[in-house]
């Protein structure tokens, strides 16, 4: 891919990353609430939760973030390719 195309894709990738983070956070809250009937997920700095609960919540959050970011990045790359004919990762 040309240097110009990489420069054009950079803001698209950044916006996609921000959107993916927002979607992942919302999705995690929905999943956590359905799984535990609790409004808030445990975090490392909340002393009322056991370490096991914090680790499970963190692992679930990480998995959701990774999957959503991969989906959004791949979708953005495919859209960019359809518009320009160049794959942004090459």
RODO-2510 file (C-alpha; in nm, 4 decimals, decimal comma):
residues 90
     n   res          X          Y          Z
     1     x     0,0000     0,0000     0,0000
     2     x     0,1220     0,3482    -0,0748
     3     x     0,2343     0,5843     0,1972
     4     x    -0,0527     0,8198     0,1133
     5     x    -0,3102     0,5450     0,1619
     6     x    -0,1584     0,4570     0,4998
     7     x    -0,1860     0,8206     0,6069
     8     x    -0,5491     0,8321     0,4949
     9     x    -0,6318     0,5092     0,6806
    10     x    -0,4735     0,6182     1,0100
    11     x    -0,7646     0,8423     1,1253
    12     x    -1,0140     0,5781     1,0095
    13     x    -0,8370     0,3201     1,2228
    14     x    -0,8270     0,5569     1,5200
    15     x    -1,1988     0,6326     1,4984
    16     x    -1,2696     0,2611     1,4583
    17     x    -1,0691     0,1875     1,7705
    18     x    -1,2624     0,4443     1,9729
    19     x    -1,5939     0,3089     1,8469
    20     x    -1,4849    -0,0482     1,9234
    21     x    -1,3862     0,0473     2,2781
    22     x    -1,7227     0,2082     2,3391
    23     x    -1,9121    -0,0901     2,1956
    24     x    -1,7014    -0,3354     2,3969
    25     x    -1,7573    -0,1474     2,7233
    26     x    -2,1319    -0,1424     2,6682
    27     x    -2,1412    -0,5066     2,5646
    28     x    -1,9368    -0,6091     2,8680
    29     x    -2,1764    -0,4279     3,1027
    30     x    -2,4740    -0,6026     2,9414
    31     x    -2,3097    -0,9458     2,9598
    32     x    -2,1909    -0,8941     3,3177
    33     x    -2,5324    -0,7748     3,4343
    34     x    -2,7070    -1,0754     3,2737
    35     x    -2,4506    -1,3231     3,4093
    36     x    -2,4400    -1,1934     3,7664
    37     x    -2,7471    -0,9743     3,8224
    38     x    -2,5055    -0,7082     3,9499
    39     x    -2,5057    -0,3547     3,8120
    40     x    -2,1297    -0,3014     3,8349
    41     x    -1,8455    -0,5362     3,7544
    42     x    -1,5700    -0,5776     4,0120
    43     x    -1,2481    -0,3877     3,9570
    44     x    -0,9086    -0,4254     4,1193
    45     x    -0,9605    -0,1279     4,3487
    46     x    -1,2944    -0,2394     4,4958
    47     x    -1,2156    -0,4118     4,8250
    48     x    -1,5534    -0,5839     4,8620
    49     x    -1,4760    -0,8320     4,5811
    50     x    -1,2596    -1,1414     4,6020
    51     x    -0,9625    -1,1727     4,3691
    52     x    -1,1302    -1,4568     4,1797
    53     x    -1,4266    -1,2317     4,0894
    54     x    -1,1951    -0,9543     3,9776
    55     x    -0,9935    -1,1924     3,7581
    56     x    -1,3043    -1,3431     3,5980
    57     x    -1,4434    -0,9961     3,5228
    58     x    -1,1094    -0,8819     3,3823
    59     x    -1,0715    -1,1884     3,1619
    60     x    -1,4243    -1,1521     3,0281
    61     x    -1,3730    -0,7822     2,9639
    62     x    -1,0451    -0,8507     2,7822
    63     x    -1,2012    -1,1193     2,5646
    64     x    -1,4922    -0,8965     2,4680
    65     x    -1,2638    -0,6017     2,3911
    66     x    -1,0343    -0,8180     2,1759
    67     x    -1,3199    -0,9677     1,9737
    68     x    -1,4997    -0,6368     1,9188
    69     x    -1,1790    -0,4561     1,8213
    70     x    -1,0897    -0,7340     1,5763
    71     x    -1,4351    -0,7175     1,4180
    72     x    -1,4298    -0,3392     1,3870
    73     x    -1,0721    -0,3324     1,2560
    74     x    -1,1441    -0,6002     0,9999
    75     x    -1,4644    -0,4245     0,8908
    76     x    -1,2813    -0,0942     0,8575
    77     x    -1,0046    -0,2547     0,6556
    78     x    -1,2544    -0,4211     0,4223
    79     x    -1,4411    -0,0945     0,3734
    80     x    -1,1161     0,0877     0,3040
    81     x    -1,0184    -0,1794     0,0515
    82     x    -1,3508    -0,1495    -0,1304
    83     x    -1,3016     0,2269    -0,1582
    84     x    -0,9321     0,2345    -0,2480
    85     x    -0,8427    -0,1125    -0,3730
    86     x    -0,5557    -0,1313    -0,1221
    87     x    -0,5518    -0,3360     0,1984
    88     x    -0,4385    -0,1074     0,4823
    89     x    -0,2287    -0,3737     0,6580
    90     x    -0,0044    -0,4545     0,3620
***
